């Protein structure tokens, strides 16, 4: 179980305001979650090689080929507004 001071610190970091009832409920829930992590940490993994993926997937690599499939005019043809060959968008402040 997580003490009240730690829970208040977590809530402050998350910019949350919680009541005493919520603090008790969250404390119980976080305590259970941490208990599960403690159980997982106790598992003996000696001799087990780390996995990159849980399945035997071979990487599929394709050759990078530069191709100009569309012209600038074609790409901006359906734009609501454009300036030359550029998309015109509202200014961002």
Phi and psi restraints in degrees (range 20) as a CNS / XPLOR table:
assign (resid 1 and name C) (resid 2 and name N)
       (resid 2 and name CA) (resid 2 and name C) 1.0 -93.8 20.0 2
assign (resid 2 and name N) (resid 2 and name CA)
       (resid 2 and name C) (resid 3 and name N) 1.0 134.7 20.0 2
assign (resid 2 and name C) (resid 3 and name N)
       (resid 3 and name CA) (resid 3 and name C) 1.0 -72.9 20.0 2
assign (resid 3 and name N) (resid 3 and name CA)
       (resid 3 and name C) (resid 4 and name N) 1.0 164.1 20.0 2
assign (resid 3 and name C) (resid 4 and name N)
       (resid 4 and name CA) (resid 4 and name C) 1.0 -63.6 20.0 2
assign (resid 4 and name N) (resid 4 and name CA)
       (resid 4 and name C) (resid 5 and name N) 1.0 -37.6 20.0 2
assign (resid 4 and name C) (resid 5 and name N)
       (resid 5 and name CA) (resid 5 and name C) 1.0 -63.8 20.0 2
assign (resid 5 and name N) (resid 5 and name CA)
       (resid 5 and name C) (resid 6 and name N) 1.0 -43.4 20.0 2
assign (resid 5 and name C) (resid 6 and name N)
       (resid 6 and name CA) (resid 6 and name C) 1.0 -64.7 20.0 2
assign (resid 6 and name N) (resid 6 and name CA)
       (resid 6 and name C) (resid 7 and name N) 1.0 -42.5 20.0 2
assign (resid 6 and name C) (resid 7 and name N)
       (resid 7 and name CA) (resid 7 and name C) 1.0 -64.4 20.0 2
assign (resid 7 and name N) (resid 7 and name CA)
       (resid 7 and name C) (resid 8 and name N) 1.0 -40.2 20.0 2
assign (resid 7 and name C) (resid 8 and name N)
       (resid 8 and name CA) (resid 8 and name C) 1.0 -64.1 20.0 2
assign (resid 8 and name N) (resid 8 and name CA)
       (resid 8 and name C) (resid 9 and name N) 1.0 -37.1 20.0 2
assign (resid 8 and name C) (resid 9 and name N)
       (resid 9 and name CA) (resid 9 and name C) 1.0 -64.8 20.0 2
assign (resid 9 and name N) (resid 9 and name CA)
       (resid 9 and name C) (resid 10 and name N) 1.0 -43.8 20.0 2
assign (resid 9 and name C) (resid 10 and name N)
       (resid 10 and name CA) (resid 10 and name C) 1.0 -61.8 20.0 2
assign (resid 10 and name N) (resid 10 and name CA)
       (resid 10 and name C) (resid 11 and name N) 1.0 -44.1 20.0 2
assign (resid 10 and name C) (resid 11 and name N)
       (resid 11 and name CA) (resid 11 and name C) 1.0 -63.1 20.0 2
assign (resid 11 and name N) (resid 11 and name CA)
       (resid 11 and name C) (resid 12 and name N) 1.0 -39.7 20.0 2
assign (resid 11 and name C) (resid 12 and name N)
       (resid 12 and name CA) (resid 12 and name C) 1.0 -66.1 20.0 2
assign (resid 12 and name N) (resid 12 and name CA)
       (resid 12 and name C) (resid 13 and name N) 1.0 -40.9 20.0 2
assign (resid 12 and name C) (resid 13 and name N)
       (resid 13 and name CA) (resid 13 and name C) 1.0 -62.8 20.0 2
assign (resid 13 and name N) (resid 13 and name CA)
       (resid 13 and name C) (resid 14 and name N) 1.0 -35.3 20.0 2
assign (resid 13 and name C) (resid 14 and name N)
       (resid 14 and name CA) (resid 14 and name C) 1.0 -86.8 20.0 2
assign (resid 14 and name N) (resid 14 and name CA)
       (resid 14 and name C) (resid 15 and name N) 1.0 1.9 20.0 2
assign (resid 14 and name C) (resid 15 and name N)
       (resid 15 and name CA) (resid 15 and name C) 1.0 55.6 20.0 2
assign (resid 15 and name N) (resid 15 and name CA)
       (resid 15 and name C) (resid 16 and name N) 1.0 47.2 20.0 2
assign (resid 15 and name C) (resid 16 and name N)
       (resid 16 and name CA) (resid 16 and name C) 1.0 -113.5 20.0 2
assign (resid 16 and name N) (resid 16 and name CA)
       (resid 16 and name C) (resid 17 and name N) 1.0 144.6 20.0 2
assign (resid 16 and name C) (resid 17 and name N)
       (resid 17 and name CA) (resid 17 and name C) 1.0 -110.0 20.0 2
assign (resid 17 and name N) (resid 17 and name CA)
       (resid 17 and name C) (resid 18 and name N) 1.0 120.4 20.0 2
assign (resid 17 and name C) (resid 18 and name N)
       (resid 18 and name CA) (resid 18 and name C) 1.0 -123.7 20.0 2
assign (resid 18 and name N) (resid 18 and name CA)
       (resid 18 and name C) (resid 19 and name N) 1.0 148.0 20.0 2
assign (resid 18 and name C) (resid 19 and name N)
       (resid 19 and name CA) (resid 19 and name C) 1.0 -81.4 20.0 2
assign (resid 19 and name N) (resid 19 and name CA)
       (resid 19 and name C) (resid 20 and name N) 1.0 172.1 20.0 2
assign (resid 19 and name C) (resid 20 and name N)
       (resid 20 and name CA) (resid 20 and name C) 1.0 -64.1 20.0 2
assign (resid 20 and name N) (resid 20 and name CA)
       (resid 20 and name C) (resid 21 and name N) 1.0 -36.2 20.0 2
assign (resid 20 and name C) (resid 21 and name N)
       (resid 21 and name CA) (resid 21 and name C) 1.0 -66.5 20.0 2
assign (resid 21 and name N) (resid 21 and name CA)
       (resid 21 and name C) (resid 22 and name N) 1.0 -42.6 20.0 2
assign (resid 21 and name C) (resid 22 and name N)
       (resid 22 and name CA) (resid 22 and name C) 1.0 -65.3 20.0 2
assign (resid 22 and name N) (resid 22 and name CA)
       (resid 22 and name C) (resid 23 and name N) 1.0 -39.0 20.0 2
assign (resid 22 and name C) (resid 23 and name N)
       (resid 23 and name CA) (resid 23 and name C) 1.0 -60.5 20.0 2
assign (resid 23 and name N) (resid 23 and name CA)
       (resid 23 and name C) (resid 24 and name N) 1.0 -42.1 20.0 2
assign (resid 23 and name C) (resid 24 and name N)
       (resid 24 and name CA) (resid 24 and name C) 1.0 -65.4 20.0 2
assign (resid 24 and name N) (resid 24 and name CA)
       (resid 24 and name C) (resid 25 and name N) 1.0 -44.0 20.0 2
assign (resid 24 and name C) (resid 25 and name N)
       (resid 25 and name CA) (resid 25 and name C) 1.0 -63.9 20.0 2
assign (resid 25 and name N) (resid 25 and name CA)
       (resid 25 and name C) (resid 26 and name N) 1.0 -44.9 20.0 2
assign (resid 25 and name C) (resid 26 and name N)
       (resid 26 and name CA) (resid 26 and name C) 1.0 -66.1 20.0 2
assign (resid 26 and name N) (resid 26 and name CA)
       (resid 26 and name C) (resid 27 and name N) 1.0 -36.5 20.0 2
assign (resid 26 and name C) (resid 27 and name N)
       (resid 27 and name CA) (resid 27 and name C) 1.0 -61.6 20.0 2
assign (resid 27 and name N) (resid 27 and name CA)
       (resid 27 and name C) (resid 28 and name N) 1.0 -45.0 20.0 2
assign (resid 27 and name C) (resid 28 and name N)
       (resid 28 and name CA) (resid 28 and name C) 1.0 -63.1 20.0 2
assign (resid 28 and name N) (resid 28 and name CA)
       (resid 28 and name C) (resid 29 and name N) 1.0 -44.5 20.0 2
assign (resid 28 and name C) (resid 29 and name N)
       (resid 29 and name CA) (resid 29 and name C) 1.0 -65.4 20.0 2
assign (resid 29 and name N) (resid 29 and name CA)
       (resid 29 and name C) (resid 30 and name N) 1.0 -45.5 20.0 2
assign (resid 29 and name C) (resid 30 and name N)
       (resid 30 and name CA) (resid 30 and name C) 1.0 -66.0 20.0 2
assign (resid 30 and name N) (resid 30 and name CA)
       (resid 30 and name C) (resid 31 and name N) 1.0 -36.0 20.0 2
assign (resid 30 and name C) (resid 31 and name N)
       (resid 31 and name CA) (resid 31 and name C) 1.0 -61.7 20.0 2
assign (resid 31 and name N) (resid 31 and name CA)
       (resid 31 and name C) (resid 32 and name N) 1.0 -41.8 20.0 2
assign (resid 31 and name C) (resid 32 and name N)
       (resid 32 and name CA) (resid 32 and name C) 1.0 -65.1 20.0 2
assign (resid 32 and name N) (resid 32 and name CA)
       (resid 32 and name C) (resid 33 and name N) 1.0 -42.8 20.0 2
assign (resid 32 and name C) (resid 33 and name N)
       (resid 33 and name CA) (resid 33 and name C) 1.0 -62.4 20.0 2
assign (resid 33 and name N) (resid 33 and name CA)
       (resid 33 and name C) (resid 34 and name N) 1.0 -44.5 20.0 2
assign (resid 33 and name C) (resid 34 and name N)
       (resid 34 and name CA) (resid 34 and name C) 1.0 -65.9 20.0 2
assign (resid 34 and name N) (resid 34 and name CA)
       (resid 34 and name C) (resid 35 and name N) 1.0 -32.2 20.0 2
assign (resid 34 and name C) (resid 35 and name N)
       (resid 35 and name CA) (resid 35 and name C) 1.0 -61.9 20.0 2
assign (resid 35 and name N) (resid 35 and name CA)
       (resid 35 and name C) (resid 36 and name N) 1.0 -39.6 20.0 2
assign (resid 35 and name C) (resid 36 and name N)
       (resid 36 and name CA) (resid 36 and name C) 1.0 -64.2 20.0 2
assign (resid 36 and name N) (resid 36 and name CA)
       (resid 36 and name C) (resid 37 and name N) 1.0 -41.1 20.0 2
assign (resid 36 and name C) (resid 37 and name N)
       (resid 37 and name CA) (resid 37 and name C) 1.0 -65.4 20.0 2
assign (resid 37 and name N) (resid 37 and name CA)
       (resid 37 and name C) (resid 38 and name N) 1.0 -34.8 20.0 2
assign (resid 37 and name C) (resid 38 and name N)
       (resid 38 and name CA) (resid 38 and name C) 1.0 -65.3 20.0 2
assign (resid 38 and name N) (resid 38 and name CA)
       (resid 38 and name C) (resid 39 and name N) 1.0 -39.5 20.0 2
assign (resid 38 and name C) (resid 39 and name N)
       (resid 39 and name CA) (resid 39 and name C) 1.0 -63.8 20.0 2
assign (resid 39 and name N) (resid 39 and name CA)
       (resid 39 and name C) (resid 40 and name N) 1.0 -42.7 20.0 2
assign (resid 39 and name C) (resid 40 and name N)
       (resid 40 and name CA) (resid 40 and name C) 1.0 -64.4 20.0 2
assign (resid 40 and name N) (resid 40 and name CA)
       (resid 40 and name C) (resid 41 and name N) 1.0 -38.5 20.0 2
assign (resid 40 and name C) (resid 41 and name N)
       (resid 41 and name CA) (resid 41 and name C) 1.0 -65.9 20.0 2
assign (resid 41 and name N) (resid 41 and name CA)
       (resid 41 and name C) (resid 42 and name N) 1.0 -24.1 20.0 2
assign (resid 41 and name C) (resid 42 and name N)
       (resid 42 and name CA) (resid 42 and name C) 1.0 -79.5 20.0 2
assign (resid 42 and name N) (resid 42 and name CA)
       (resid 42 and name C) (resid 43 and name N) 1.0 -11.1 20.0 2
assign (resid 42 and name C) (resid 43 and name N)
       (resid 43 and name CA) (resid 43 and name C) 1.0 -68.9 20.0 2
assign (resid 43 and name N) (resid 43 and name CA)
       (resid 43 and name C) (resid 44 and name N) 1.0 132.4 20.0 2
assign (resid 43 and name C) (resid 44 and name N)
       (resid 44 and name CA) (resid 44 and name C) 1.0 -78.3 20.0 2
assign (resid 44 and name N) (resid 44 and name CA)
       (resid 44 and name C) (resid 45 and name N) 1.0 114.5 20.0 2
assign (resid 44 and name C) (resid 45 and name N)
       (resid 45 and name CA) (resid 45 and name C) 1.0 -111.7 20.0 2
assign (resid 45 and name N) (resid 45 and name CA)
       (resid 45 and name C) (resid 46 and name N) 1.0 18.0 20.0 2
assign (resid 45 and name C) (resid 46 and name N)
       (resid 46 and name CA) (resid 46 and name C) 1.0 -62.9 20.0 2
assign (resid 46 and name N) (resid 46 and name CA)
       (resid 46 and name C) (resid 47 and name N) 1.0 131.2 20.0 2
assign (resid 46 and name C) (resid 47 and name N)
       (resid 47 and name CA) (resid 47 and name C) 1.0 84.2 20.0 2
assign (resid 47 and name N) (resid 47 and name CA)
       (resid 47 and name C) (resid 48 and name N) 1.0 -0.8 20.0 2
assign (resid 47 and name C) (resid 48 and name N)
       (resid 48 and name CA) (resid 48 and name C) 1.0 -96.5 20.0 2
assign (resid 48 and name N) (resid 48 and name CA)
       (resid 48 and name C) (resid 49 and name N) 1.0 122.3 20.0 2
assign (resid 48 and name C) (resid 49 and name N)
       (resid 49 and name CA) (resid 49 and name C) 1.0 -77.3 20.0 2
assign (resid 49 and name N) (resid 49 and name CA)
       (resid 49 and name C) (resid 50 and name N) 1.0 140.0 20.0 2
assign (resid 49 and name C) (resid 50 and name N)
       (resid 50 and name CA) (resid 50 and name C) 1.0 -65.4 20.0 2
assign (resid 50 and name N) (resid 50 and name CA)
       (resid 50 and name C) (resid 51 and name N) 1.0 147.1 20.0 2
assign (resid 50 and name C) (resid 51 and name N)
       (resid 51 and name CA) (resid 51 and name C) 1.0 -105.8 20.0 2
assign (resid 51 and name N) (resid 51 and name CA)
       (resid 51 and name C) (resid 52 and name N) 1.0 144.4 20.0 2
assign (resid 51 and name C) (resid 52 and name N)
       (resid 52 and name CA) (resid 52 and name C) 1.0 -84.7 20.0 2
assign (resid 52 and name N) (resid 52 and name CA)
       (resid 52 and name C) (resid 53 and name N) 1.0 -41.5 20.0 2
assign (resid 52 and name C) (resid 53 and name N)
       (resid 53 and name CA) (resid 53 and name C) 1.0 -133.5 20.0 2
assign (resid 53 and name N) (resid 53 and name CA)
       (resid 53 and name C) (resid 54 and name N) 1.0 153.3 20.0 2
assign (resid 53 and name C) (resid 54 and name N)
       (resid 54 and name CA) (resid 54 and name C) 1.0 -75.5 20.0 2
assign (resid 54 and name N) (resid 54 and name CA)
       (resid 54 and name C) (resid 55 and name N) 1.0 -7.2 20.0 2
assign (resid 54 and name C) (resid 55 and name N)
       (resid 55 and name CA) (resid 55 and name C) 1.0 -125.8 20.0 2
assign (resid 55 and name N) (resid 55 and name CA)
       (resid 55 and name C) (resid 56 and name N) 1.0 166.0 20.0 2
assign (resid 55 and name C) (resid 56 and name N)
       (resid 56 and name CA) (resid 56 and name C) 1.0 -87.0 20.0 2
assign (resid 56 and name N) (resid 56 and name CA)
       (resid 56 and name C) (resid 57 and name N) 1.0 76.5 20.0 2
assign (resid 56 and name C) (resid 57 and name N)
       (resid 57 and name CA) (resid 57 and name C) 1.0 -99.3 20.0 2
assign (resid 57 and name N) (resid 57 and name CA)
       (resid 57 and name C) (resid 58 and name N) 1.0 127.8 20.0 2
assign (resid 57 and name C) (resid 58 and name N)
       (resid 58 and name CA) (resid 58 and name C) 1.0 -89.1 20.0 2
assign (resid 58 and name N) (resid 58 and name CA)
       (resid 58 and name C) (resid 59 and name N) 1.0 141.1 20.0 2
assign (resid 58 and name C) (resid 59 and name N)
       (resid 59 and name CA) (resid 59 and name C) 1.0 -67.5 20.0 2
assign (resid 59 and name N) (resid 59 and name CA)
       (resid 59 and name C) (resid 60 and name N) 1.0 135.0 20.0 2
assign (resid 59 and name C) (resid 60 and name N)
       (resid 60 and name CA) (resid 60 and name C) 1.0 -106.7 20.0 2
assign (resid 60 and name N) (resid 60 and name CA)
       (resid 60 and name C) (resid 61 and name N) 1.0 113.9 20.0 2
assign (resid 60 and name C) (resid 61 and name N)
       (resid 61 and name CA) (resid 61 and name C) 1.0 -113.4 20.0 2
assign (resid 61 and name N) (resid 61 and name CA)
       (resid 61 and name C) (resid 62 and name N) 1.0 137.3 20.0 2
assign (resid 61 and name C) (resid 62 and name N)
       (resid 62 and name CA) (resid 62 and name C) 1.0 -116.6 20.0 2
assign (resid 62 and name N) (resid 62 and name CA)
       (resid 62 and name C) (resid 63 and name N) 1.0 157.3 20.0 2
assign (resid 62 and name C) (resid 63 and name N)
       (resid 63 and name CA) (resid 63 and name C) 1.0 -71.3 20.0 2
assign (resid 63 and name N) (resid 63 and name CA)
       (resid 63 and name C) (resid 64 and name N) 1.0 132.8 20.0 2
assign (resid 63 and name C) (resid 64 and name N)
       (resid 64 and name CA) (resid 64 and name C) 1.0 -78.1 20.0 2
assign (resid 64 and name N) (resid 64 and name CA)
       (resid 64 and name C) (resid 65 and name N) 1.0 118.6 20.0 2
assign (resid 64 and name C) (resid 65 and name N)
       (resid 65 and name CA) (resid 65 and name C) 1.0 -123.7 20.0 2
assign (resid 65 and name N) (resid 65 and name CA)
       (resid 65 and name C) (resid 66 and name N) 1.0 124.3 20.0 2
assign (resid 65 and name C) (resid 66 and name N)
       (resid 66 and name CA) (resid 66 and name C) 1.0 -79.4 20.0 2
assign (resid 66 and name N) (resid 66 and name CA)
       (resid 66 and name C) (resid 67 and name N) 1.0 124.5 20.0 2
assign (resid 66 and name C) (resid 67 and name N)
       (resid 67 and name CA) (resid 67 and name C) 1.0 -142.6 20.0 2
assign (resid 67 and name N) (resid 67 and name CA)
       (resid 67 and name C) (resid 68 and name N) 1.0 134.0 20.0 2
assign (resid 67 and name C) (resid 68 and name N)
       (resid 68 and name CA) (resid 68 and name C) 1.0 -99.8 20.0 2
assign (resid 68 and name N) (resid 68 and name CA)
       (resid 68 and name C) (resid 69 and name N) 1.0 93.5 20.0 2
assign (resid 68 and name C) (resid 69 and name N)
       (resid 69 and name CA) (resid 69 and name C) 1.0 -82.8 20.0 2
assign (resid 69 and name N) (resid 69 and name CA)
       (resid 69 and name C) (resid 70 and name N) 1.0 -30.5 20.0 2
assign (resid 69 and name C) (resid 70 and name N)
       (resid 70 and name CA) (resid 70 and name C) 1.0 -128.8 20.0 2
assign (resid 70 and name N) (resid 70 and name CA)
       (resid 70 and name C) (resid 71 and name N) 1.0 147.2 20.0 2
assign (resid 70 and name C) (resid 71 and name N)
       (resid 71 and name CA) (resid 71 and name C) 1.0 -85.0 20.0 2
assign (resid 71 and name N) (resid 71 and name CA)
       (resid 71 and name C) (resid 72 and name N) 1.0 165.3 20.0 2
assign (resid 71 and name C) (resid 72 and name N)
       (resid 72 and name CA) (resid 72 and name C) 1.0 -60.6 20.0 2
assign (resid 72 and name N) (resid 72 and name CA)
       (resid 72 and name C) (resid 73 and name N) 1.0 -36.7 20.0 2
assign (resid 72 and name C) (resid 73 and name N)
       (resid 73 and name CA) (resid 73 and name C) 1.0 -65.6 20.0 2
assign (resid 73 and name N) (resid 73 and name CA)
       (resid 73 and name C) (resid 74 and name N) 1.0 -40.3 20.0 2
assign (resid 73 and name C) (resid 74 and name N)
       (resid 74 and name CA) (resid 74 and name C) 1.0 -66.2 20.0 2
assign (resid 74 and name N) (resid 74 and name CA)
       (resid 74 and name C) (resid 75 and name N) 1.0 -38.8 20.0 2
assign (resid 74 and name C) (resid 75 and name N)
       (resid 75 and name CA) (resid 75 and name C) 1.0 -69.8 20.0 2
assign (resid 75 and name N) (resid 75 and name CA)
       (resid 75 and name C) (resid 76 and name N) 1.0 -32.0 20.0 2
assign (resid 75 and name C) (resid 76 and name N)
       (resid 76 and name CA) (resid 76 and name C) 1.0 -99.6 20.0 2
assign (resid 76 and name N) (resid 76 and name CA)
       (resid 76 and name C) (resid 77 and name N) 1.0 6.2 20.0 2
assign (resid 76 and name C) (resid 77 and name N)
       (resid 77 and name CA) (resid 77 and name C) 1.0 -60.7 20.0 2
assign (resid 77 and name N) (resid 77 and name CA)
       (resid 77 and name C) (resid 78 and name N) 1.0 -36.8 20.0 2
assign (resid 77 and name C) (resid 78 and name N)
       (resid 78 and name CA) (resid 78 and name C) 1.0 -98.1 20.0 2
assign (resid 78 and name N) (resid 78 and name CA)
       (resid 78 and name C) (resid 79 and name N) 1.0 8.3 20.0 2
assign (resid 78 and name C) (resid 79 and name N)
       (resid 79 and name CA) (resid 79 and name C) 1.0 -67.6 20.0 2
assign (resid 79 and name N) (resid 79 and name CA)
       (resid 79 and name C) (resid 80 and name N) 1.0 138.7 20.0 2
assign (resid 79 and name C) (resid 80 and name N)
       (resid 80 and name CA) (resid 80 and name C) 1.0 -60.3 20.0 2
assign (resid 80 and name N) (resid 80 and name CA)
       (resid 80 and name C) (resid 81 and name N) 1.0 -39.7 20.0 2
assign (resid 80 and name C) (resid 81 and name N)
       (resid 81 and name CA) (resid 81 and name C) 1.0 -141.8 20.0 2
assign (resid 81 and name N) (resid 81 and name CA)
       (resid 81 and name C) (resid 82 and name N) 1.0 144.3 20.0 2
assign (resid 81 and name C) (resid 82 and name N)
       (resid 82 and name CA) (resid 82 and name C) 1.0 -147.2 20.0 2
assign (resid 82 and name N) (resid 82 and name CA)
       (resid 82 and name C) (resid 83 and name N) 1.0 156.9 20.0 2
assign (resid 82 and name C) (resid 83 and name N)
       (resid 83 and name CA) (resid 83 and name C) 1.0 -122.5 20.0 2
assign (resid 83 and name N) (resid 83 and name CA)
       (resid 83 and name C) (resid 84 and name N) 1.0 99.8 20.0 2
assign (resid 83 and name C) (resid 84 and name N)
       (resid 84 and name CA) (resid 84 and name C) 1.0 69.2 20.0 2
assign (resid 84 and name N) (resid 84 and name CA)
       (resid 84 and name C) (resid 85 and name N) 1.0 -123.3 20.0 2
assign (resid 84 and name C) (resid 85 and name N)
       (resid 85 and name CA) (resid 85 and name C) 1.0 -101.4 20.0 2
assign (resid 85 and name N) (resid 85 and name CA)
       (resid 85 and name C) (resid 86 and name N) 1.0 22.5 20.0 2
assign (resid 85 and name C) (resid 86 and name N)
       (resid 86 and name CA) (resid 86 and name C) 1.0 -115.7 20.0 2
assign (resid 86 and name N) (resid 86 and name CA)
       (resid 86 and name C) (resid 87 and name N) 1.0 149.4 20.0 2
assign (resid 86 and name C) (resid 87 and name N)
       (resid 87 and name CA) (resid 87 and name C) 1.0 -74.8 20.0 2
assign (resid 87 and name N) (resid 87 and name CA)
       (resid 87 and name C) (resid 88 and name N) 1.0 134.0 20.0 2
assign (resid 87 and name C) (resid 88 and name N)
       (resid 88 and name CA) (resid 88 and name C) 1.0 -99.0 20.0 2
assign (resid 88 and name N) (resid 88 and name CA)
       (resid 88 and name C) (resid 89 and name N) 1.0 123.1 20.0 2
assign (resid 88 and name C) (resid 89 and name N)
       (resid 89 and name CA) (resid 89 and name C) 1.0 -125.6 20.0 2
assign (resid 89 and name N) (resid 89 and name CA)
       (resid 89 and name C) (resid 90 and name N) 1.0 158.9 20.0 2
assign (resid 89 and name C) (resid 90 and name N)
       (resid 90 and name CA) (resid 90 and name C) 1.0 -63.3 20.0 2
assign (resid 90 and name N) (resid 90 and name CA)
       (resid 90 and name C) (resid 91 and name N) 1.0 148.4 20.0 2
assign (resid 90 and name C) (resid 91 and name N)
       (resid 91 and name CA) (resid 91 and name C) 1.0 -65.9 20.0 2
assign (resid 91 and name N) (resid 91 and name CA)
       (resid 91 and name C) (resid 92 and name N) 1.0 145.6 20.0 2
assign (resid 91 and name C) (resid 92 and name N)
       (resid 92 and name CA) (resid 92 and name C) 1.0 -108.9 20.0 2
assign (resid 92 and name N) (resid 92 and name CA)
       (resid 92 and name C) (resid 93 and name N) 1.0 125.3 20.0 2
